[in-house]
Amino acid sequence: MEIVITALVTLAVLLGLIYVGVQVGAVWASLYPIRIHHFLSPGMMGFKQSNFEVTTADEVVIRGWATKGEGDLVVVCAHGYLVNRSQWVPVAQQLVPKGASMVFFDHRGHGNSGKAKVTLGRDESQDVLAVLKWVRSEFPGKKVAMLASSMGAVASCLATKEPGGEVDALILDGPYRSMKEASDAWWLFLAGAGVAKWMRPTAWIGPWFLGFRPEEIRVDNALAEVGESVPVLFFFGGADPIVPLASAKLLEESVKGPVKAVTFEGSTHGAGCIHYPAIFREELENFLVRHKLL
């Protein structure tokens, strides 16, 4: 009997260690994710494409593409978590022929940009600031609009609070209201309720690896500091667990200037522009024209 009890205790300890190891491994892999290859470029779509490289204030190399248009607007595109600069390239087909220049870049730890811990928007705001500095040098006197998704949208909002982060418009696809809310819903979004239950300890382990508390990052607070002259267009998914409709409403209400929110019924996080491309294109162009940017 004693041998059996010892074996059971050993097995329980072993399983516990494996479980903890899985949690730690999942957090580590989330902060140093695999890189997805570029799958589309402006050059592949027939537009003239140039490469650029900038270095952030915290010394991370950020690489991207630029496509020059004939008009007075530059659209800077920031991608979401786990993708890369290719995410927004299809929008060039709509905006470049209308005169817009477009800038696409890889956030740190993604695509071809430098290796760094991914912080889901906080440190990525430094990427945005570095690219905006380059844009103002390369396109002097032109208006600048951010087109940003999820993590990139959060980074863009946080950047607007910093010197050099000022833009003429924000177009935000699925920005989460707080990093804690997003991280709590991540496994639900990725793998469903069953997996989310078993991966719950990652919410406690994550801050140790991040080096800060996720609840400190509040996008609604950042948006409340954006000037009243900056129009904001939101795109939300009606079935998005990362940005539930109640949080989407709070984000909209935090904006002091002109604001519009478009909700794609039945779409999950960041998928509305794919499920409803005609509506996305129409709302995007109408917004830019309405505010005399395009």
KAZI-V568004 format. One record per backbone hydrogen bond with DSSP energy under -0.5 kcal/mol. CO is the residue of the C=O (numbers start at 1). NH is the residue of the N-H. If there is no record, write none. Layout:
co=CO nh=NH
co=CO nh=NH
This chain:
co=1 nh=5
co=2 nh=6
co=3 nh=7
co=4 nh=8
co=5 nh=9
co=6 nh=10
co=7 nh=11
co=8 nh=12
co=9 nh=13
co=10 nh=14
co=11 nh=15
co=12 nh=16
co=13 nh=17
co=14 nh=18
co=15 nh=19
co=16 nh=20
co=17 nh=21
co=18 nh=22
co=19 nh=23
co=20 nh=24
co=21 nh=25
co=22 nh=26
co=23 nh=27
co=24 nh=28
co=25 nh=29
co=26 nh=30
co=27 nh=31
co=28 nh=32
co=31 nh=118
co=41 nh=45
co=42 nh=45
co=42 nh=47
co=43 nh=46
co=50 nh=66
co=52 nh=64
co=54 nh=62
co=56 nh=59
co=60 nh=56
co=61 nh=114
co=62 nh=54
co=63 nh=106
co=64 nh=52
co=65 nh=104
co=66 nh=50
co=67 nh=102
co=72 nh=143
co=73 nh=101
co=74 nh=76
co=74 nh=145
co=75 nh=77
co=75 nh=103
co=76 nh=78
co=76 nh=147
co=77 nh=105
co=78 nh=149
co=79 nh=152
co=80 nh=83
co=84 nh=87
co=85 nh=88
co=86 nh=89
co=88 nh=91
co=89 nh=92
co=90 nh=93
co=91 nh=94
co=91 nh=95
co=92 nh=96
co=92 nh=97
co=95 nh=98
co=95 nh=100
co=96 nh=99
co=99 nh=71
co=101 nh=75
co=102 nh=67
co=103 nh=77
co=104 nh=65
co=105 nh=79
co=107 nh=110
co=110 nh=113
co=114 nh=109
co=119 nh=122
co=121 nh=125
co=122 nh=125
co=123 nh=126
co=123 nh=127
co=124 nh=128
co=125 nh=129
co=126 nh=130
co=127 nh=131
co=128 nh=132
co=129 nh=133
co=130 nh=134
co=131 nh=135
co=132 nh=136
co=133 nh=137
co=134 nh=138
co=135 nh=139
co=139 nh=142
co=143 nh=74
co=144 nh=168
co=144 nh=169
co=145 nh=76
co=146 nh=148
co=146 nh=171
co=147 nh=78
co=148 nh=173
co=149 nh=152
co=150 nh=154
co=151 nh=155
co=152 nh=156
co=153 nh=157
co=154 nh=158
co=155 nh=159
co=156 nh=160
co=158 nh=161
co=159 nh=162
co=162 nh=165
co=168 nh=231
co=169 nh=146
co=170 nh=172
co=170 nh=233
co=171 nh=148
co=171 nh=173
co=172 nh=174
co=172 nh=235
co=173 nh=150
co=177 nh=219
co=177 nh=220
co=178 nh=182
co=179 nh=183
co=180 nh=184
co=181 nh=185
co=182 nh=186
co=183 nh=186
co=185 nh=189
co=186 nh=190
co=187 nh=191
co=187 nh=192
co=188 nh=192
co=192 nh=196
co=193 nh=197
co=194 nh=198
co=195 nh=199
co=197 nh=200
co=199 nh=202
co=200 nh=203
co=201 nh=204
co=201 nh=205
co=202 nh=206
co=205 nh=208
co=205 nh=209
co=206 nh=209
co=206 nh=210
co=207 nh=211
co=213 nh=216
co=214 nh=179
co=214 nh=180
co=214 nh=217
co=216 nh=218
co=217 nh=179
co=217 nh=219
co=218 nh=222
co=219 nh=223
co=220 nh=224
co=221 nh=225
co=222 nh=225
co=223 nh=226
co=227 nh=230
co=228 nh=258
co=229 nh=231
co=231 nh=170
co=232 nh=260
co=233 nh=172
co=234 nh=262
co=235 nh=174
co=236 nh=264
co=237 nh=240
co=239 nh=241
co=244 nh=247
co=244 nh=248
co=245 nh=249
co=246 nh=250
co=247 nh=251
co=248 nh=252
co=249 nh=253
co=250 nh=254
co=251 nh=254
co=251 nh=255
co=252 nh=255
co=258 nh=232
co=260 nh=234
co=262 nh=236
co=262 nh=264
co=263 nh=265
co=264 nh=238
co=264 nh=267
co=267 nh=239
co=268 nh=271
co=271 nh=274
co=271 nh=275
co=272 nh=276
co=274 nh=277
co=276 nh=280
co=277 nh=281
co=278 nh=282
co=279 nh=283
co=280 nh=284
co=281 nh=285
co=282 nh=286
co=283 nh=287
co=284 nh=288
co=285 nh=289
co=286 nh=290
co=287 nh=291
co=288 nh=293
co=288 nh=294
co=289 nh=292
